[in-house]
């Protein structure tokens, strides 16, 4: 399956996993990741085991911060869940704020500038 992501990068999925290609069909990231929900040409988010991690396009980890689930992806960053708490991450996957015992769902507010 093919999914067009930001800036024309295409996330593809095979029986081996998810990878990334450019708009011309050139494979940039081989299909070895469990799932790739986001790519902007500078970085991508990949699920590895039970965690999501931010990686550069040369496949180096760019943020040591990891989340268990991605809830929302916006132009400003990401909303995720880590250890049952909602977390707000910037566009470089750096932690901005962690919310414990949150009553409201953050997803509707994810577009708010911070």
N, C-alpha and C positions, 0 to 999 in steps of 0.2 A: 504494500500500500504506500501511497505517496501523500504527504501533507506539505503544502507550501507554507513556510513560516516567514518571519520578518525579513525584509530586504531581499526577498526572492530565493532564499536558501530553502532547500527541500529536504525534509526529514523523510527517510524511506525506511521501510521495515521488511525484512526477509525472515526466513526460518531461523537465521542466525542471530538476529537482533535488529536494533535501529542504528542508522547511520545518517550522514548528511552529504548532500551533493549540491553543486552550484546549479544555476539556471541552465547551464549548457550540458548538464549530465555528468560532469566530472566528479568523481568520488573524492570528498574532502576528509570525511571521517568514515572509516569502515563500519560495517554493520555488526558491531560487537557489544553494543550497550543494550541493556534491557529495555529502556524507553528513553526517548529524548523529547521532552515537551516544549523546548525553546532553543532557538538559535538566532543570533543577530549578525553573524559573520565575524564577530570579535570574540564571542564566547558562546558556550552552549551549556544547558543543564542536562545532566544524565542521571538516570536511576542506576545505582550500583548496589545490589543487595537490597536492603531495606531503607536506603537513604538516597537523597538527591544531592548531587554535588555540582558546583560550577567549574567548568573547564575551559581553557583557552582552545583556540582552533588547532594548536599543535599538541593538544591533549595533555597539557599540564594542569594540575589543580590550581585554580587561582584564588580560591577562598577555602579556608579550612572549615568554615561553617557548613553544616549539613542539616537537612531537614528530613523528616519521615514522610511528609506529603506536601505537594504543591497544591494550594487551594486556588490561587489566582495569579495570573501573569498580566502585568500592566506595563505601560510605557515608563512608569516611575520605578518599577521594581517587582517584588514578589511578596505574596502572602503565603506562608507555609505553616505547617504544624511540626513542632519538635517536642517530643516527650509530653504530648497532650496539651501543650500550650501553643497558642497562635503566635507567630513571629512575623514581623514586618522587616523585609530586607530591601536594600537599595538595588540599583541596576547592576552593581558589581557583586551581588550576593553577600553583602556585609550586613550584619545585624544592626537594625535601627532601634527596634523596640520588641520586647517580649511581653506577652499578655497572659497572665495566669488567671484562672477562675473567671474567664471571660463569659459573660452572659449573652452578648450580642455576637452575631456572625460578622467578621470583618470584611467578607467578600464584597458587599455592596458599597463599602467605603474605600475600596482599594485604589480608586482613581484619584483620591484626594492627594494633592501635592504635599510633600513633607520636606 
